[in-house]
Amino acid sequence: LKPLRELHAKWIQGYWRKGRMPMSEMKYWQECIGMEGGTVRPPVIPMEDAAKAEFRADLEATGLPARLAASATRDAAE
């Protein structure tokens, strides 16, 4: 869980500590793991493409997307 905790500390808690609600980041995280987060509502600004790419790379480094894909493949085979 350490890699996921570090990801959370950077992308979620880091923004809370700076006084900004990380709604865009939380919704994008949901999208990345196959959940429906939906779009953010004004005045919240969506994440920029560069931030999404950085987040995606950080998330993939945790191994979670690969595990989710493997699990989905196993479930489909059963």
VEXTORSE-738635 format. One record per atom (N, C-alpha, C, O): residue in one letter; x, y, z. Coordinates in pm, whole numbers, padded with zeros to 5 digits, always signed. Atoms other than C-alpha are relative to their C-alpha. Last residue first. Layout:
N
AXYZ ...
This chain:
78
E+00073+00095-00088 E-01404-01765-01567 E-00142-00017-00039 E-00215-00092+00024 A-00030+00137+00039 A-01204-01607-01849 A-00081-00102+00080 A-00101-00214+00035 A+00061+00026+00130 A-01368-01267-01805 A+00021-00143-00044 A-00063-00200-00114 D+00145+00007-00019 D-01284-01264-01433 D-00071-00032-00131 D-00169-00107-00132 R+00033+00125-00072 R-00920-01349-01504 R-00150-00017+00014 R-00203-00125-00008 T-00026+00109+00095 T-00893-01070-01763 T-00034-00134+00063 T-00096-00219-00002 A+00109-00002+00097 A-01056-00821-01526 A+00014-00112-00100 A-00085-00174-00140 S+00120+00048-00068 S-00812-00919-01250 S-00119-00006-00096 S-00196-00102-00093 A-00016+00144-00018 A-00516-00877-01480 A-00122-00063+00065 A-00166-00172+00027 A+00013+00062+00132 A-00638-00534-01587 A+00011-00152+00009 A-00065-00224-00055 L+00140-00008+00039 L-00691-00426-01226 L-00024-00068-00134 L-00123-00139-00151 R+00074+00098-00081 R-00346-00553-01129 R-00149+00000-00036 R-00211-00105-00043 A-00035+00133+00051 A-00185-00364-01418 A-00075-00108+00077 A-00122-00206+00018 P+00070+00025+00127 P-00373-00046-01320 P+00029-00137-00058 P-00061-00201-00113 L+00144+00021-00014 L-00257-00081-00956 L-00071-00022-00134 L-00151-00116-00145 G+00038+00135+00042 G+00114-00129-01025 G-00149-00026+00005 G-00195-00132-00037 T+00045+00075-00118 T+00211+00179-00821 T-00033-00145-00034 T-00036-00230+00055 A-00117+00041-00077 A+00417+00315-01113 A-00038-00078+00126 A+00044-00153+00178 E-00051+00123+00061 E+00098+00317-01321 E+00122-00052+00074 E+00145-00173+00079 L+00092+00109-00031 L-00050+00571-01079 L+00050-00132-00057 L+00047-00234+00011 D-00014+00031-00143 D+00253+00801-01098 D-00089-00118+00040 D-00047-00205+00116 A-00131+00064-00017 A+00252+00781-01479 A+00022-00038+00147 A+00072-00147+00176 R+00010+00135+00059 R-00123+00855-01489 R+00131-00075+00017 R+00130-00193+00053 F+00077+00082-00093 F-00077+01151-01251 F-00006-00144-00050 F+00015-00238+00027 E-00085+00022-00117 E+00200+01295-01469 E-00071-00089+00102 E-00011-00180+00159 A-00107+00091+00041 A-00010+01249-01783 A+00092-00032+00117 A+00133-00147+00133 K+00058+00134+00015 K-00313+01404-01614 K+00107-00102-00038 K+00109-00213+00014 A+00021+00052-00136 A-00102+01699-01498 A-00061-00140-00006 A-00025-00227+00073 A-00133+00030-00056 A+00021+01756-01855 A-00012-00059+00140 A+00060-00153+00175 D-00051+00124+00059 D-00334+01728-01991 D+00136-00040+00057 D+00161-00158+00079 E-00060-00020+00132 E-00465+01995-01753 E+00060-00132-00048 E+00087-00222+00032 M-00145+00016+00007 M-00690+01891-01467 M+00048+00026-00143 M-00021-00007-00240 P-00050+00135+00030 P-01044+02027-01476 P+00153-00003-00004 P+00218+00100-00024 I-00062+00009+00131 I-01113+02363-01307 I+00048-00142-00023 I+00113-00200+00065 V-00116+00090+00002 V-01355+02380-01016 V+00050-00013-00143 V-00030-00027-00237 P-00120-00067+00049 P-01580+02690-01035 P+00124-00089-00003 P+00234-00039-00027 P-00059-00130-00032 P-01761+02523-01194 P-00031+00037+00145 P-00139+00007+00196 R+00091-00113+00025 R-01856+02157-01188 R+00070+00130+00035 R+00154+00134+00125 V+00009-00094-00111 V-01611+01870-01223 V-00094+00114-00040 V-00110+00145-00158 T-00078-00123+00017 T-01682+01599-01472 T-00016+00089+00122 T-00112+00077+00199 G+00071-00113+00059 G-01796+01249-01392 G+00091+00121-00013 G+00209+00116+00023 G-00014-00115-00088 G-01623+01013-01153 G-00079+00120-00050 G-00117+00207+00028 E+00056-00120+00062 E-01735+00693-01319 E+00005+00114+00100 E-00074+00120+00194 M+00123-00046-00063 M-01505+00415-01203 M-00049+00125-00072 M+00027+00190-00143 G+00121+00059+00057 G-01253+00231-01416 G-00130+00039+00065 G-00232-00024+00038 I+00018+00136-00052 I-00934+00286-01219 I-00135-00060-00042 I-00179-00160+00014 C-00115+00084+00031 C-00820+00586-01422 C-00017-00144+00049 C+00043-00235-00008 E+00003+00035+00142 E-01165+00746-01412 E+00112-00098-00034 E+00091-00192-00110 Q+00111+00092+00019 Q-01170+00735-01032 Q-00005-00048-00145 Q-00021-00167-00172 W-00043+00126-00059 W-00825+00895-01022 W-00110-00105-00019 W-00082-00218-00058 Y-00086+00062+00099 Y-00953+01165-01259 Y+00052-00134+00051 Y+00062-00229-00027 K+00083+00049+00109 K-01240+01238-01023 K+00084-00067-00109 K+00042-00168-00167 M+00076+00116-00047 M-01007+01262-00725 M-00087-00059-00110 M-00096-00182-00123 E-00091+00113-00015 E-00765+01487-00912 E-00073-00125+00046 E-00046-00235-00002 S-00040+00044+00135 S-01038+01722-01029 S+00088-00124+00008 S+00070-00219-00068 M+00112+00070+00064 M-01185+01740-00676 M+00037-00053-00139 M+00001-00166-00173 P-00049+00074+00117 P-00852+01824-00512 P-00111-00078-00072 P-00094-00197-00101 M+00066+00130+00004 M-00986+02095-00278 M+00039-00073-00128 M+00028-00016-00237 R+00083+00018+00120 R-00730+02371-00247 R-00061-00139+00002 R+00007-00238+00029 G+00125-00074-00007 G-00584+02502+00078 G-00087-00011-00123 G-00176+00072-00144 K-00022-00132+00062 K-00222+02400+00021 K-00128+00083-00003 K-00128+00196-00052 R-00090-00077-00087 R-00262+02114+00268 R+00027+00139-00054 R+00056+00231+00022 W+00076-00040-00119 W-00566+01990+00074 W+00087+00088+00089 W+00041+00190+00141 Y+00085-00114+00036 Y-00356+01997-00246 Y-00083+00047+00119 Y-00102+00167+00137 G-00085-00114+00031 G-00084+01777-00099 G-00081+00125-00035 G-00047+00235+00008 Q-00033-00071-00124 Q-00342+01548+00058 Q+00086+00123-00026 Q+00074+00224+00043 I+00121-00035-00073 I-00483+01453-00282 I+00034+00083+00124 I-00005+00199+00134 W+00106-00054+00084 W-00213+01430-00547 W-00125+00042+00075 W-00202+00125+00025 K-00040-00099+00100 K+00109+01388-00349 K-00120+00067-00065 K-00126+00190-00072 A-00063-00113-00068 A-00015+01218-00033 A+00036+00110-00099 A+00021+00229-00069 H+00104-00075-00069 H-00251+00996-00232 H+00058+00124+00068 H-00001+00232+00064 L+00078-00063+00106 L+00031+00883-00461 L-00109+00089+00061 L-00129+00202+00017 E-00083-00109+00052 E+00250+00817-00158 E-00072+00075-00111 E-00064+00198-00118 R+00000-00106-00101 R-00027+00615+00005 R+00082+00120-00047 R+00044+00235-00024 L+00130-00068+00009 L-00072+00421-00317 L-00011+00111+00103 L-00069+00216+00076 P+00004-00083+00122 P+00301+00340-00331 P-00133+00075-00015 P-00134+00189-00062 K-00084-00119-00009 K+00297+00234+00039 K-00003+00084-00129 K-00017+00206-00120 L+00079-00121+00000 L+00000+00000+00000 L+00084+00127+00000 L+00032+00236-00027 
